[in-house]
Amino acid sequence: MGELMVAAAARDIGDGELVFVGMRLPMLAFLVAKRTCAPRAVGLYENGVIRDMPAPELLYTMADPPNLRGATQCSQMLDVMGLLQQGRVDVGFLGAAEVDRFGNLNSTWGHRDGQVIRLPGSGGACDIACLARRTVVLLAHDRSRFRERVGHITSPGHGSGNGWREVQGLPARSGPSALITTLGVLRFGSDGEAFLASAHPGVSVEDVLANTGWTLRVADDFEETPAPTPEELAVMRELDPNHFWTR
């Protein structure tokens, strides 16, 4: 399922876009996009690295030597966050512990064994969620994480829907555009609410609905998520032969 999520994430990167890459699966997705559908995309990393050529090796963290060697620019966090503030970032990739029907993310408070626990929090995720032209979220799909309303908003999505972002003064036409999960791909309607656009091969609509904590709408043109192409798989398996990220 990891390879399918990476392929779906890579396809959400447009050629020539400025991409806030993020950690884990998005690092591999950016490399796949650069080698397939988006050769002119430029990657931004929160530690200040900017790359217009993909790193030649698999990355485990954004500060790995292969990501620094041959980079277009190695600067400071302030420089890449400044591109967000200028409205120049096309898409940012995020993760979260919880998400709700309007794409609001919680990565601050969680539950384990009946206890409330403190999670890592925002990092730069709130800035990306507020200021990128769109965001794409990758996470595991189960009912405990897909809540009708998250208990704490670490990074805003579409708030309560119906133009909430504009009322808050956030950039027009920004916000989450897709949730890529272990079961399918959710996208967002004009009212800001998520709907099921596709389910992964072998996953039924009923499986997705049973693992979602609200009554999830299903697209009229609902389809099966396209499997990774041979070209996409070849890139993933060249860069990640031991399935470090995709297992």
Secondary structure, DSSP 8 states (H G I E B T S, - for coil): -HHHHHHHHHHTS-TT-EEE--SSHHHHHHHHHHHTT-TT-EEE-TTSEEESS--SS--SSTTSHHHHTT-SEE--HHHHHHHHHTT---EEEE--SEEETT--EE-SEEEETTEEEE----TTHHHHHHHSSEEEEEE---TTTEESS-SS-SB-SSTTSSSHHHHTT--TT-SEEEEEESSEEEEE-TTS-EEEEEE-TT--HHHHHHTSBS--EEEEEEEE-----HHHHHHHHHH-TT-TTT-
